[in-house]
Amino acid sequence: GRLVVTCENHTVVGGLAESVAATLAFAGVGARVVPIALPDAFLAAGALPALHDRYGLSTDAVVARVKTEL
């Protein structure tokens, strides 16, 4: 099957993944959409590199997630 991965420094709700999923659905394209985004929750504050590590948005975390999904 097809895999589409979206990555954004934004909450998953109302984000890029939802727009991509809707566009694919309206076009009749069957693809699995995997969002890599911030959770819909109150998040800790701090330096961006630390937050990216914590919430799975660091380069290493994104690469690992994509490999897992493949």
C-alpha positions as CSV (number, residue, x, y, z in Angstrom):
1,G,0.0,0.0,0.0
2,R,0.9,3.6,-0.2
3,L,2.4,5.5,2.7
4,V,2.3,9.2,3.2
5,V,4.2,10.7,6.2
6,T,3.6,14.3,7.2
7,C,5.8,16.1,9.7
8,E,5.0,19.4,11.4
9,N,6.0,21.4,14.4
10,H,2.3,21.8,15.3
11,T,-0.5,19.9,16.9
12,V,-1.8,16.9,15.1
13,V,-5.4,18.2,15.4
14,G,-6.2,20.5,12.5
15,G,-2.8,20.2,11.0
16,L,-1.2,19.2,7.8
17,A,-1.9,15.5,8.2
18,E,-5.7,16.1,8.3
19,S,-5.5,18.3,5.2
20,V,-3.5,15.7,3.3
21,A,-5.8,12.8,4.4
22,A,-8.9,14.8,3.3
23,T,-7.3,15.6,0.0
24,L,-6.4,12.0,-0.7
25,A,-9.8,10.8,0.4
26,F,-11.7,13.3,-1.9
27,A,-9.4,12.2,-4.8
28,G,-10.2,8.6,-4.1
29,V,-6.5,7.7,-3.4
30,G,-6.0,4.9,-0.9
31,A,-3.0,5.8,1.2
32,R,-2.1,5.4,4.9
33,V,-1.3,8.8,6.4
34,V,1.1,8.8,9.3
35,P,1.3,12.2,11.1
36,I,4.5,13.1,13.0
37,A,3.3,16.1,15.0
38,L,2.9,17.4,18.5
39,P,0.2,15.7,20.6
40,D,-3.1,17.4,21.4
41,A,-2.1,18.2,25.0
42,F,-0.6,20.8,27.2
43,L,3.1,20.5,26.5
44,A,6.3,21.3,28.5
45,A,8.2,24.4,27.8
46,G,11.9,24.5,27.0
47,A,14.6,24.7,24.4
48,L,13.5,23.4,20.9
49,P,16.1,20.6,20.6
50,A,15.0,19.2,24.0
51,L,11.3,19.5,23.0
52,H,11.9,17.9,19.6
53,D,13.6,14.9,21.3
54,R,10.8,14.7,23.9
55,Y,7.9,14.8,21.4
56,G,9.4,12.8,18.6
57,L,10.2,15.6,16.2
58,S,14.0,15.3,16.2
59,T,15.7,14.1,13.0
60,D,16.6,10.8,14.6
61,A,13.1,10.3,15.9
62,V,11.5,11.1,12.5
63,V,13.9,8.7,10.7
64,A,13.1,6.0,13.2
65,R,9.4,6.5,12.9
66,V,9.4,6.4,9.1
67,K,11.5,3.2,9.1
68,T,9.0,1.6,11.6
69,E,6.1,2.5,9.4
70,L,7.7,1.1,6.2
